């Protein structure tokens, strides 16, 4: 029985849609007054082609979910394995467990919203907009493939290839005065981490035993299944773990290697920041969970205290610096440093509860922070100077109540208000961390208060009080913008009130991760105390 290659289709279709979008209207149509670089056909139809392409991708995603068995979410499903470069031991091998499928869903689900949000971006230049949307679709293809890759060499190739569309989205289509500087900084950080990881990938490959009969390594030597469980020298394992971890920490981003992030969010478009921070950066935490832990279990346990300390610093540092920001997009960027700290903390608890919470938080952070970026972008688009300065707004809720209300919901989700998406996952991380690292959990608690400060203070300064003169007559959200906001707010509420279906996809993978790293869940303190009394 031949099964449909869902993951290959999900990775390939965006490239087809990107090509169709890029070629739509080329050489056709008459110039339209006020629109540069294209004609009537290319300006309107390219947007529609991109959106339809993204919605077809959503349909493919539905098919993948229907074919996925949640009862065995801890195993890779929808798998395909084909010889790619046998001489190197590299294969085209894809498959997803529950966590990977949710991150593929996050990638696919956000792109149509980003396209709708960018409907009138790029200053009315039809050609720039067409190219921007095509680049977004190319990035989507890479994002799907990186979360599905089960071959380490394939993962590395896609990990690096993603930098190309990301670089152009920041530097070529950004809106800030320093967008080229931000793009180069992002590229240098990412390439540096990738080159270090490449050395570790080669070193890991050399650890695969050579077949005595043929004198060569197997043609599937780069498969994660092949590389898991190798007997490694402790020093070599720690060095390889450090190389992988550094690359993923830069991508995450983690305190100390995070400085590219605020520059990118300040200078990229809100849609680009949504994809980079809410999806692309999840490759870092996803890599820690699915590569660092199973490939280097002993080194992971050895490095855990250091990683936990850095995670707690990230949590507090990102929250404190967010409070002091005056640029709304830069502020949202710093909040992500804090939230990624929570995700990393949960992973390195080595507990089922903590890892489940981290996996769920990857999804929740993508939705809540994506909502903040896109809604902030709607506010910026209404300012006559397109100002990103928080102080240039005031009373926006009075003239745009729908925008004000939806931004508040997204902000409350970011601060983990009960009933909204982030709350459940953040509590799970805290509980998991307390079971393994109680001091770290307690030190991280003030971040909850700090989050309330930066969210509510920003809302107060932008949306309440007297209406600023520059925004006195701005319109509220239009129909297209309400669709974007409505989908995101619905997802925030649904994930907060009914988290069970999503948790079904992360619970078993978390158990597998704990077993793979050679850890066990801590016994409940209450149960231990009762046992000692008997």
C-alpha positions as CSV (number, residue, x, y, z in Angstrom):
1,X,0.0,0.0,0.0
2,X,1.4,3.3,-1.1
3,X,0.8,6.1,1.4
4,X,0.6,9.8,0.4
5,X,3.9,11.7,1.1
6,X,2.3,14.3,3.2
7,X,5.6,15.9,4.5
8,X,7.2,16.1,1.1
9,X,4.0,17.7,-0.3
10,X,4.0,20.2,2.6
11,X,7.6,21.1,1.8
12,X,7.3,21.2,-2.0
13,X,4.0,23.0,-2.5
14,X,5.2,26.3,-1.1
15,X,8.0,26.4,-3.6
16,X,5.4,25.9,-6.4
17,X,3.3,28.7,-4.9
18,X,6.3,30.9,-4.5
19,X,7.2,30.5,-8.2
20,X,3.6,31.2,-9.3
21,X,3.6,34.3,-7.1
22,X,6.9,35.6,-8.4
23,X,5.8,35.2,-12.0
24,X,2.3,36.5,-11.6
25,X,1.8,39.5,-13.9
26,X,5.4,39.7,-15.1
27,X,5.4,41.8,-18.2
28,X,1.6,42.2,-18.2
29,X,-0.8,44.9,-17.1
30,X,-0.8,48.7,-17.5
31,X,0.8,50.9,-14.8
32,X,-1.6,52.1,-12.2
33,X,-1.4,55.6,-10.8
34,X,0.4,55.7,-7.6
35,X,1.7,52.1,-7.9
36,X,5.3,51.6,-8.9
37,X,7.1,48.7,-10.4
38,X,4.2,46.8,-11.8
39,X,0.8,46.7,-13.3
40,X,-2.8,46.2,-12.2
41,X,-2.6,42.5,-12.8
42,X,0.7,41.9,-10.8
43,X,-0.3,44.0,-7.9
44,X,-3.7,42.5,-7.0
45,X,-3.4,39.0,-8.4
46,X,0.0,38.2,-6.9
47,X,-1.5,38.7,-3.4
48,X,-4.3,36.4,-4.3
49,X,-2.1,33.7,-5.7
50,X,0.2,33.8,-2.6
51,X,-2.9,33.6,-0.3
52,X,-4.5,30.7,-2.2
53,X,-1.1,28.9,-2.2
54,X,-0.9,29.3,1.5
55,X,-4.4,28.1,2.0
56,X,-3.8,25.0,-0.1
57,X,-0.9,24.3,2.2
58,X,-3.3,24.5,5.1
59,X,-5.4,21.8,3.4
60,X,-2.4,19.6,3.1
61,X,-1.7,20.1,6.8
62,X,-5.2,18.9,7.6
63,X,-4.5,15.8,5.6
64,X,-1.3,15.2,7.5
65,X,-3.1,15.6,10.8
66,X,-5.8,13.1,9.8
67,X,-3.0,10.6,8.8
68,X,-1.2,11.0,12.1
69,X,-2.0,8.7,15.1
70,X,-1.9,10.6,18.4
71,X,-1.9,7.3,20.3
72,X,1.7,6.8,19.2
73,X,2.7,10.5,19.1
74,X,6.1,9.7,20.5
75,X,7.2,7.9,17.4
76,X,8.0,9.4,14.0
77,X,5.2,9.0,11.6
78,X,4.4,10.1,8.0
79,X,8.0,8.9,7.3
80,X,9.9,8.7,4.0
81,X,13.4,7.6,3.5
82,X,15.2,7.8,0.2
83,X,18.9,7.6,-0.7
84,X,20.3,11.1,-1.3
85,X,24.1,11.0,-1.2
86,X,25.0,7.4,-0.4
87,X,28.7,8.1,-0.5
88,X,28.3,10.5,2.4
89,X,25.7,8.4,4.2
90,X,23.1,11.2,3.7
91,X,19.4,10.4,3.1
92,X,16.3,12.3,2.3
93,X,14.5,11.1,5.5
94,X,11.5,12.9,6.9
95,X,9.0,12.1,9.6
96,X,7.4,13.9,12.6
97,X,6.5,13.0,16.1
98,X,3.8,15.0,17.9
99,X,6.0,18.0,18.7
100,X,7.3,18.2,15.1
101,X,3.8,18.1,13.7
102,X,2.7,20.9,16.0
103,X,5.6,23.1,14.9
104,X,4.9,22.3,11.2
105,X,1.3,23.4,11.9
106,X,2.5,26.6,13.5
107,X,4.6,27.4,10.4
108,X,1.8,26.6,8.0
109,X,-0.9,28.4,10.1
110,X,0.9,31.7,10.5
111,X,1.9,32.2,6.8
112,X,-1.7,33.0,5.5
113,X,-2.1,35.5,8.3
114,X,1.2,37.1,7.5
115,X,0.2,37.3,3.9
116,X,-3.1,39.0,4.8
117,X,-1.4,41.3,7.2
118,X,1.1,42.4,4.4
119,X,-1.6,43.1,1.9
120,X,-0.6,46.8,1.5
121,X,3.0,46.7,2.6
122,X,6.2,47.6,0.7
123,X,5.1,51.1,0.1
124,X,2.7,50.3,-2.7
125,X,5.4,48.8,-4.9
126,X,3.8,45.9,-6.6
127,X,7.0,44.2,-7.6
128,X,8.5,44.4,-4.1
129,X,5.3,43.1,-2.6
130,X,5.2,40.2,-5.1
131,X,8.8,39.3,-4.3
132,X,8.3,39.6,-0.6
133,X,5.3,37.2,-0.6
134,X,7.2,34.7,-2.8
135,X,10.2,34.9,-0.4
136,X,7.8,34.2,2.5
137,X,6.6,31.1,0.8
138,X,10.1,29.9,0.1
139,X,10.9,30.3,3.8
140,X,7.7,28.2,4.6
141,X,9.1,25.3,2.6
142,X,12.3,25.3,4.6
143,X,10.5,25.7,7.9
144,X,8.4,22.6,7.2
145,X,11.4,20.6,6.1
146,X,13.6,21.5,9.0
147,X,11.0,20.3,11.5
148,X,10.5,17.1,9.6
149,X,14.2,16.1,8.9
150,X,15.3,12.8,10.4
151,X,18.8,12.9,8.8
152,X,21.3,15.1,10.5
153,X,23.0,16.1,7.3
154,X,19.6,17.0,5.7
155,X,18.8,19.0,8.9
156,X,22.0,20.9,8.7
157,X,21.6,21.8,5.0
158,X,18.1,23.1,5.6
159,X,19.2,24.8,8.8
160,X,21.7,26.9,6.8
161,X,19.5,27.3,3.7
162,X,16.8,29.0,5.7
163,X,19.2,31.9,6.2
164,X,18.9,32.9,2.6
165,X,15.2,33.9,2.5
166,X,15.5,35.1,6.1
167,X,18.3,37.5,5.2
168,X,16.4,39.0,2.2
169,X,13.2,39.3,4.2
170,X,15.1,41.4,6.8
171,X,17.5,43.4,4.7
172,X,15.7,43.6,1.4
173,X,12.1,44.1,2.6
174,X,12.5,45.5,6.1
175,X,11.1,48.8,7.1
176,X,13.8,50.1,9.5
177,X,16.7,52.5,8.7
178,X,19.2,49.9,9.9
179,X,17.6,46.9,8.2
180,X,20.8,46.0,6.3
181,X,22.9,46.1,9.4
182,X,20.3,43.9,11.2
183,X,20.3,41.4,8.3
184,X,24.1,41.1,8.3
185,X,24.2,40.8,12.1
186,X,21.6,38.0,12.0
187,X,23.5,36.3,9.2
188,X,26.9,36.5,10.9
189,X,25.5,35.1,14.2
190,X,23.7,32.3,12.4
191,X,26.5,31.4,10.1
192,X,29.0,31.3,13.0
193,X,26.8,28.9,15.0
194,X,26.2,26.8,11.9
195,X,29.9,26.4,11.1
196,X,30.6,25.3,14.6
197,X,27.7,22.8,14.3
198,X,29.1,21.5,11.0
199,X,32.3,20.5,12.7
200,X,30.3,18.6,15.2
201,X,28.2,17.0,12.5
202,X,31.3,15.7,10.7
203,X,32.8,14.5,14.0
204,X,29.6,12.7,14.9
205,X,29.6,11.0,11.5
206,X,33.1,9.7,12.1
207,X,31.9,8.0,15.2
208,X,29.7,5.6,13.2
209,X,31.4,2.2,13.0
210,X,32.9,1.1,9.7
211,X,31.6,-2.1,8.3
212,X,34.3,-4.7,8.5
213,X,33.4,-6.4,5.2
214,X,33.1,-3.3,3.0
215,X,35.4,-0.9,4.9
216,X,32.8,1.9,4.6
217,X,30.1,3.4,6.8
218,X,26.5,2.5,6.1
219,X,24.6,4.6,3.5
220,X,22.2,5.8,6.2
221,X,25.0,6.9,8.6
222,X,23.5,10.4,9.1
223,X,20.0,9.1,10.2
224,X,19.2,10.2,13.7
225,X,18.3,6.6,14.5
226,X,21.8,5.5,13.5
227,X,23.5,8.2,15.4
228,X,21.5,7.7,18.6
229,X,23.1,5.4,21.1
230,X,26.6,5.6,19.8
231,X,29.4,4.9,22.4
232,X,31.2,8.3,22.5
233,X,34.3,9.4,24.4
234,X,33.1,11.7,27.2
235,X,35.3,14.6,26.2
236,X,34.3,14.3,22.5
237,X,30.7,14.0,23.4
238,X,30.8,17.2,25.5
239,X,32.5,19.1,22.7
240,X,30.0,18.0,20.1
241,X,27.1,18.8,22.4
242,X,28.6,22.2,23.0
243,X,28.8,22.9,19.2
244,X,25.2,21.8,18.6
245,X,24.0,23.7,21.6
246,X,25.8,26.9,20.6
247,X,24.2,26.9,17.2
248,X,20.7,26.2,18.7
249,X,21.2,28.8,21.5
250,X,22.0,31.5,18.9
251,X,18.8,30.5,17.0
252,X,16.7,30.3,20.1
253,X,18.0,33.0,21.1
254,X,19.6,32.7,24.5
255,X,21.2,35.2,26.8
256,X,24.7,36.0,25.6
257,X,24.1,35.2,21.9
258,X,20.8,37.0,21.6
259,X,21.8,40.5,20.6
260,X,20.8,40.1,16.9
261,X,17.2,39.6,17.9
262,X,16.1,43.2,19.0
263,X,17.8,44.7,16.0
264,X,15.9,42.4,13.7
265,X,12.5,43.0,15.3
266,X,13.1,46.7,15.2
267,X,14.0,46.8,11.5
268,X,12.1,43.9,9.9
269,X,8.4,44.1,9.0
270,X,6.0,42.7,11.6
271,X,5.2,39.8,9.3
272,X,8.9,38.9,8.9
273,X,9.4,39.1,12.7
274,X,6.4,36.8,13.2
275,X,8.0,34.1,11.0
276,X,11.5,34.6,12.3
277,X,10.8,34.8,16.0
278,X,7.7,32.7,16.3
279,X,8.6,29.9,14.0
280,X,12.2,30.0,12.8
281,X,13.7,30.5,16.2
282,X,11.9,27.4,17.4
283,X,14.4,25.4,15.4
284,X,16.8,26.2,18.2
285,X,14.7,24.8,21.0
286,X,13.4,22.0,18.8
287,X,17.0,21.1,18.0
288,X,17.9,21.0,21.7
289,X,15.1,18.6,22.3
290,X,15.3,16.3,19.3
291,X,19.1,16.3,18.6
292,X,21.1,17.4,21.7
293,X,19.3,15.2,24.2
294,X,19.1,11.9,22.2
295,X,22.5,12.2,20.5
296,X,24.4,13.4,23.5
297,X,22.5,12.2,26.6
298,X,25.5,12.1,29.0
299,X,26.7,15.5,27.9
300,X,23.2,16.9,28.2
301,X,23.0,15.8,31.9
302,X,26.5,17.1,32.5
303,X,25.7,20.6,31.0
304,X,22.2,20.8,32.5
305,X,23.2,23.0,35.5
306,X,25.0,25.5,33.3
307,X,22.1,25.6,30.8
308,X,19.5,26.0,33.5
309,X,21.4,29.0,34.9
310,X,21.6,30.6,31.5
311,X,17.9,29.9,31.0
312,X,16.9,31.6,34.2
313,X,19.1,34.6,33.3
314,X,17.4,34.8,29.9
315,X,14.0,34.7,31.6
316,X,14.8,37.7,33.9
317,X,17.0,39.6,31.6
318,X,14.6,39.6,28.7
319,X,11.7,40.7,30.9
320,X,13.7,43.5,32.6
321,X,15.0,44.9,29.3
322,X,11.5,44.7,27.7
323,X,10.2,47.1,30.4
324,X,12.7,49.8,29.3
325,X,12.1,49.7,25.6
326,X,10.5,52.6,23.7
327,X,10.1,50.9,20.4
328,X,7.1,48.5,20.5
329,X,8.6,45.9,18.1
330,X,11.9,45.9,19.9
331,X,10.0,45.4,23.2
332,X,8.2,42.4,21.8
333,X,11.6,41.0,20.7
334,X,13.0,41.2,24.2
335,X,9.9,39.4,25.6
336,X,10.8,36.5,23.4
337,X,14.2,36.3,25.0
338,X,12.4,35.8,28.3
339,X,9.9,33.3,26.9
340,X,12.6,31.2,25.2
341,X,14.3,31.0,28.5
342,X,11.2,29.3,29.9
343,X,11.2,26.8,27.0
344,X,14.9,25.9,27.5
345,X,14.4,25.6,31.2
346,X,11.6,23.1,30.7
347,X,13.6,21.0,28.3
348,X,16.5,20.7,30.7
349,X,14.4,19.7,33.6
350,X,14.5,16.2,32.1
351,X,11.0,15.6,33.4
352,X,7.9,14.6,31.5
353,X,6.0,17.6,32.8
354,X,8.7,20.1,32.1
355,X,9.4,18.9,28.6
356,X,5.7,18.7,27.8
357,X,5.3,22.2,29.0
358,X,8.2,23.4,26.9
359,X,6.9,21.7,23.8
360,X,3.4,23.1,24.3
361,X,4.9,26.6,25.0
362,X,6.7,26.5,21.6
363,X,3.3,26.5,20.0
364,X,1.7,29.0,22.4
365,X,4.6,31.4,22.2
366,X,4.3,31.3,18.4
367,X,0.6,32.2,18.5
368,X,0.7,34.9,21.2
369,X,3.8,36.6,20.1
370,X,2.8,36.4,16.5
371,X,-0.5,38.1,17.5
372,X,1.5,40.9,19.2
373,X,3.8,41.5,16.2
374,X,0.9,41.6,13.7
375,X,-1.4,43.7,15.8
376,X,1.5,46.1,16.6
377,X,2.0,46.3,12.8
378,X,-1.6,47.3,12.3
379,X,-1.2,50.1,14.8
380,X,2.1,51.3,13.1
381,X,0.4,51.2,9.7
382,X,-2.2,53.7,11.1
383,X,0.3,56.2,12.3
384,X,0.9,59.0,9.7
385,X,4.7,58.6,10.2
386,X,4.6,54.8,10.7
387,X,6.2,55.4,14.0
388,X,7.2,52.5,16.2
389,X,7.8,54.6,19.3
390,X,5.3,53.8,22.0
391,X,5.2,57.4,23.2
392,X,3.9,58.5,19.8
393,X,0.6,56.8,20.5
394,X,-2.0,57.3,23.2
395,X,-5.8,56.7,23.4
396,X,-5.7,54.4,20.4
397,X,-8.4,52.2,22.0
398,X,-10.8,55.1,21.8
399,X,-10.5,55.5,18.0
400,X,-9.8,51.8,17.3
401,X,-11.5,49.7,19.9
402,X,-11.2,46.4,18.1
403,X,-7.5,46.9,17.7
404,X,-7.2,47.8,21.3
405,X,-9.2,44.9,22.5
406,X,-7.4,42.3,20.5
407,X,-4.0,43.7,21.4
408,X,-4.9,43.4,25.1
409,X,-5.9,39.8,24.7
410,X,-2.6,39.0,23.0
411,X,-0.7,40.8,25.7
412,X,-2.6,39.1,28.5
413,X,-1.8,35.8,26.8
414,X,1.9,36.7,26.7
415,X,1.9,37.4,30.5
416,X,0.2,34.0,31.0
417,X,-3.2,35.0,32.2
418,X,-5.3,32.0,33.2
419,X,-7.7,31.0,30.4
420,X,-5.3,32.0,27.6
421,X,-2.8,29.9,25.8
422,X,0.5,30.5,27.6
423,X,-0.8,29.9,31.1
424,X,-1.0,26.1,31.0
425,X,2.4,25.6,29.4
426,X,4.2,28.1,31.7
427,X,2.7,26.4,34.8
428,X,3.9,23.0,33.5
429,X,7.4,24.4,33.0
430,X,7.4,25.8,36.6
431,X,6.2,22.6,38.1
432,X,8.7,20.5,36.1
433,X,11.5,22.8,37.0
434,X,10.6,22.8,40.6
435,X,10.7,19.0,40.7
436,X,14.3,18.9,39.4
437,X,15.7,22.4,40.0
438,X,13.6,24.0,42.8
439,X,16.0,27.0,43.2
440,X,15.9,27.8,39.5
441,X,12.1,27.7,39.5
442,X,11.9,30.0,42.5
443,X,14.4,32.5,41.0
444,X,12.4,32.6,37.8
445,X,9.1,33.4,39.5
446,X,9.5,37.2,39.4
447,X,9.4,37.1,35.6
448,X,5.6,36.6,36.0
449,X,5.3,40.0,37.6
450,X,7.8,41.6,35.2
451,X,5.7,40.3,32.3
452,X,2.6,42.0,33.7
453,X,4.6,45.2,34.0
454,X,5.8,45.3,30.4
455,X,2.5,44.2,28.9
456,X,0.2,46.5,30.9
457,X,2.5,49.5,30.8
458,X,2.8,49.2,27.0
459,X,-1.0,48.9,26.7
460,X,-1.5,51.9,29.0
461,X,0.9,54.1,27.1
462,X,-0.4,53.1,23.6
463,X,-4.1,52.5,24.0
464,X,-5.4,54.5,27.0
465,X,-5.5,58.2,28.0
466,X,-6.1,61.1,25.8
467,X,-6.1,60.5,22.0
468,X,-2.9,61.7,20.4
469,X,-3.3,64.4,17.7
470,X,-1.6,62.3,15.0
471,X,-3.9,59.3,15.4
472,X,-7.2,61.2,16.2
473,X,-8.9,60.2,13.0
474,X,-7.4,56.7,12.2
475,X,-9.8,53.9,11.4
476,X,-10.3,50.7,13.3
477,X,-9.4,47.3,11.9
478,X,-10.8,46.6,8.5
479,X,-12.4,43.3,7.4
480,X,-9.1,41.7,6.3
481,X,-7.3,42.8,9.5
482,X,-10.2,41.5,11.6
483,X,-9.8,38.1,10.0
484,X,-6.2,38.0,11.1
485,X,-6.9,39.2,14.6
486,X,-9.9,37.0,15.0
487,X,-8.1,33.8,14.0
488,X,-5.2,34.6,16.4
489,X,-7.5,35.5,19.3
490,X,-9.6,32.4,18.8
491,X,-6.5,30.3,18.9
492,X,-5.3,32.0,22.1
493,X,-8.6,31.3,23.8
494,X,-9.0,27.7,22.5
495,X,-5.4,26.7,23.5
496,X,-6.0,28.3,26.9
497,X,-9.4,26.8,27.7
498,X,-9.1,23.4,25.9
499,X,-5.4,22.5,25.9
500,X,-6.0,18.8,26.0
501,X,-6.0,18.1,22.2
502,X,-2.6,19.9,21.8
503,X,-1.2,18.2,24.9
504,X,-2.0,14.8,23.4
505,X,0.7,15.5,20.8
506,X,3.5,16.4,23.2
507,X,2.9,14.1,26.2
508,X,4.4,10.9,24.8
509,X,7.3,12.6,23.0
510,X,8.2,14.1,26.4
511,X,8.2,10.7,28.0
512,X,10.5,9.4,25.2
513,X,12.9,12.3,25.7
514,X,13.2,11.6,29.5
515,X,13.9,8.0,28.8
516,X,16.4,8.7,26.0
517,X,18.5,11.0,28.2
518,X,18.5,8.4,30.9
519,X,16.5,10.3,33.5
520,X,13.5,9.5,35.5
521,X,10.7,11.8,36.8
522,X,11.2,13.0,40.3
523,X,8.9,11.5,42.9
524,X,6.3,14.0,44.3
525,X,7.5,15.6,47.5
526,X,4.2,14.9,49.3
527,X,4.2,11.2,48.3
528,X,7.8,10.9,49.5
529,X,7.0,12.5,52.8
530,X,4.0,10.2,53.4
531,X,6.2,7.2,52.5
532,X,8.8,8.1,55.1
533,X,6.1,8.4,57.8
534,X,4.8,4.8,57.3
